[in-house]
Amino acid sequence: MRLVLASASPARLATLRAAGVEPTVHVSGVDESAVDAADAAGLATELARLKAEAVFTELTRAGAEPVAGGGTVIVGCDSVLDLDGTICGKPGSDEAVRERWRAMRGRSGVLVTGHHVIVLAGGAAPARRTRAASTTVRFADITDDEIDAYVATGEPQHVAGAFTIDGFGAAFVTGIEGDHHNVVGLSVPLLREMLAELGVCWTALWHTTGSYMPGR
């Protein structure tokens, strides 16, 4: 069983690898700016669905066979931040990051990640599931100088909510309530549950080499 990740996110790839899965990356090319929704969960799940379905179409176009060995799992994800009902995606520009952080500092937001999974196995019709995971994130009351320094790293311009929990932005997150994987961009526990509903055992995706070394 192989997993195809319909995302260019290095953080999602690293999350899966750390969980024992070695995915194939196939970027969807979906225009995120063309999609709208009434709320964060609706937007995140629709974008995740579009990404996974676009990759599914590309893999099956012209008779290409996506199923290898035990089957194929296609996973699409997308994340947005809900700040008091305002949907915050990737800010894009330096000034947008500054405005976002002036609004977020000292407050809490909800990071929502949509997940869309397609399972192809045994010649059966594709099976699908769509879910969203939410994690509350508490932000430090950072200074304008700290915001400027963060902008200068080039990191927040290209990530949902203008922050990371696994990069330069880690020092500016004072706490979370929920799955920390979800804040990185992919909820591993939720993905396991979704696959189980479709008859796929999570451990069947593990890529083990016998070289694991215990950590702390």
HELIX and SHEET records of a PDB file:
HELIX    1   1 PRO A   10  ALA A   18  1                                   9    
HELIX    2   2 GLU A   32  ALA A   34  5                                   3    
HELIX    3   3 ALA A   40  THR A   60  1                                  21    
HELIX    4   4 ARG A   61  GLY A   63  5                                   3    
HELIX    5   5 ASP A   94  MET A  104  1                                  11    
HELIX    6   6 ASP A  144  THR A  153  1                                  10    
HELIX    7   7 PRO A  156  HIS A  158  5                                   3    
HELIX    8   8 ALA A  160  ALA A  162  5                                   3    
HELIX    9   9 PHE A  168  PHE A  172  5                                   5    
HELIX   10  10 HIS A  180  VAL A  184  1                                   5    
HELIX   11  11 VAL A  188  GLU A  197  1                                  10    
HELIX   12  12 TRP A  202  LEU A  205  5                                   4    
SHEET    1   A 4 THR A  24  VAL A  25  0                                        
SHEET    2   A 4 ARG A   2  LEU A   5  1                                        
SHEET    3   A 4 THR A  72  LEU A  83  1                                        
SHEET    4   A 4 THR A  86  CYS A  88 -1                                        
SHEET    1   B 6 THR A  24  VAL A  25  0                                        
SHEET    2   B 6 ARG A   2  LEU A   5  1                                        
SHEET    3   B 6 THR A  72  LEU A  83  1                                        
SHEET    4   B 6 SER A 108  LEU A 120 -1                                        
SHEET    5   B 6 ALA A 127  PHE A 139 -1                                        
SHEET    6   B 6 VAL A 173  GLU A 177 -1                                        
END                                                                             
